[in-house]
């Protein structure tokens, strides 16, 4: 074996040793330091609350306040539980654009970094978004939670939201995948929701470039349109021409009747 070949063989062994032994040890040390730091941070909820308020304010262009940060944990499960969250109008602090009475979210620590989409629990109460903030409509979620149904009418795990849209009774049911210890939103998400006498049932299909409503059935009372596919996002271009956008975001629910007449 030539000297050059020996040199290449030595380099390969060194690289293999690095990836198999040294690199995992390095990540273990960094992970231990990170976990220790997060545990330390958990002991000081006030600075965390102020940090969350600043982040929410900048993200929404409002003056956000959190009345009480009841729980904050990072490892092994990320837990955030907050009460009395308000988003005050950026131009007039006396106006509240959005308020949340109570919200709780739990997810595995690893899923926050690797985008696994897993979560342990989700609860929300008294969520109110005024007109022209998130939507042209006033959106109210009285309660939202994870439910597990065992039949006979319905079987599976779901996120159920109940409330009002412009004072019309509304509810939404989103199917989620039950895992051994938690839940996950899949790439294919069956869902249904109602707003007054209007109803939508469809499957949300996600891929690399597009998000599509597949086999969407739209109805108003006893009038029902044929199942049809609509894009929500097509090649990073948000699509408004669909019944879901019309019901949730549109300024006049009566305009949604046009989707009952489409072939």
N, C-alpha and C positions, 0 to 999 in steps of 0.2 A: 504494500500500500504506500503510495507516494506521500510526501510531507503535506501536500495540499489537501489530499483526501483526509488525512489524519486531522488536520486543522478544522476542516468542515465538520467532521464527526464530533470533535470536541465541542464546537459551537452549538451543534444540534442538541447535544446532551445538556449543555448549560441552559439553553433556552427551554428544553423540556423540564429540567429541574426547576427552573424559575416558575413556569406556568403551573406545574403540578404541586409544588411545595411552597415556594416563597410567596407567590402571589396570593394564594388562599390565606396564608398566615397574615399577610399584610392587610387583607380585607377584614379578617377576623379582629385584628387589633383596632383598625379604624372603626369597625362596627361597635366594638366594646366601648371605645371612647365616645362615639356618637350616642349610644344608648345611655351611658353615664351622664353625658351633658344634658340629654333630654329629660332624664329623671331629675336632674338638678333644677332645670328650668321649670318643671311642674310645680315646684315649691313656691314659685313667685307668680301667682295668677294675675295680679294687677298689671305688671308690665306686659304680660301676654295679652290681656284684654285691651290695653291701649294700642298694642301692635296690631291686633285684629281690627280695631276701630279705624286706625290709620289706613290699613290695607283696603278695607271695605269702602272707606271714603274716597280714596283715589280711584278704585275700580269702578265706582258708580257715579262719580262726580257729585257726591252728596256729602252731608255731614253726618256720618254714622255714629251711633252710640250703642253700647251694650250695657243694659241695666245690671245684669248679673251673669258672670261666667261661673256656672255652678260646678262644672267639671271640665278638666283639661288633662288628658293623658296622651302619651306618645308611644309607649311600648309596654307590652307586646301588641296591644290594640290601641289604635288612635281613637280617642273619645273626645268629642266636643259637645257640651251641653250648655246652652245659653238661653237666657230669658230677657224679655223686654228689649228687643233690638229695634231701633228706629233709624230710618234714613231720612234726614231732613233735607228739604229742597236746598240746592246749592245757592240759589239767588235769594230765597226767603226762608230762613231757618224756622219760622213759625209754622210753615207747611210741612207735613209729613207725607212723603211720597210712598213710603213702604214701611210697614211695621210687622214684626213677628213676635207673637206672644211667647212661644217656646219652641225650641228646635234642638234635636239631639241626633247625632250621627256617630256611628261606630264602624271602623273598618280595620282589617289587619294592617299592621305596620308596613309589611312588604308591598302590599298592593298600592300604597301611596307612591312608591318609587318605580314599580315595574309595570304600572298601568294594567293590572290584572282585572280591574273593575269589580273586585270583591268588596262586600260590606257586610257587617254583622247586624246592623239595625239602623232604622231611619224613622224619626217621628217629627211631626210639625203640627203646631196648633196656632190658630188665630193669625194666619198670614193674610195681610191685606195690602194689595198694591193698587194705588189710586189710578184713575184714568191718565193716559198719556205718559206713564212711567215705563212699565214693562210692556204695556199694550194700550191700544185705544180704549180698551174696556177696563172697568174696575174688576179686579180679580180677587176673590176671597176664598181662602182654603181654611175651612173651620177645623178640619182634622186631616192628618195624613199619617199612615202607618203601614207596617208590613203585616200582612195577614196570611194565615195558612189554612186553606180550605180542604176538607176531606170528603166533599160530596154531600148528597148525590148530584146537586145542580152544578156544582163547581168544584174542581179538584186542582190543587197546586198551590204555589206561593205567589203572592201579588203585593204590589204597592197600591193602596187604595187611598184616593184623595176625594174629599167631600167638601163642597162649598157653594159658591155662587159666582156667576159672571153677569155683571150688570143687573144684579138682583134676580136673575133667573137661576133656579136650582141647577147645580152641575155636579157631576162626579166623574172620576176617571179611575180605571183599573188597568194596571200595567203588570204583565206577567214577568216574573223573575225566576232564575234557575236556582233551586235549592242545592247547596253543596253539603259536605259533611258537617262543617262548623259555621258556615255563613251562606251568603247569597251572591248572585252575580247577574248583571244585565248581559244577556247574550248578544250576538251580532244580529240575531233575529228576535224581535220583541213583539209579541202579540199584545194588543191593547184595545180598549174601548172607552168611550166617554159620551156623556150626554150633556146637553145644554138646553134646558127647557124641553121642548118637544123634538128637538134635533138629536140625532144619534150618529156616532161613527164607530165602526169596527174595522180594524185593519191589522196588518203586521208591518212593523218597521224593520226594514232590511238595510243593514249597513255594510259597506265594503270600502275599499281604499279611496275611491273617488266620489262615490255617490251615496246618498241616503234616500231611500225610496219607501213610500207607503204602498205595500203590495195588497192586492185584493181588497181595496177599501170599499166598504159598503156604507153609503150615506143615506139617511132616511129622515123624514119629518112626519111624525105620526104614522099613518098607514101608507104613506107614499115613500117608495124606496127606489133608489137609482141602482143600475146594474153595477156590479163589482168592477173596479177600475184601478189601475196603478197611477200614482202621482209621485213626482219627485219632490222631496223636501230640500235636498241639496244636490246639485248636479255640477260636478267638476268645480267644487268650491264656490258655486254660485247659488245663493239662497233663493228658493222658489216660493212665491206667494200664491200661485194659482192652484190651490187645493182646498178642500173643505175644512181641513184642520186649521189652517191659517185663518180662514174666514171666520170660523167660530171663536177661536181664541184671541185673534189679533185684530180682526176687522172692526170697522167703526159702525156697521149696521148689520145685524144678524139676518135681516130679511134679504140682503144681497146674496146670502148663501143658497137661496132657492135655485140659483142658476145651475148649481151642480146636480140638482134633481132632474134637470131637463136634458143633460148631456147624454149622448148616445155612447 
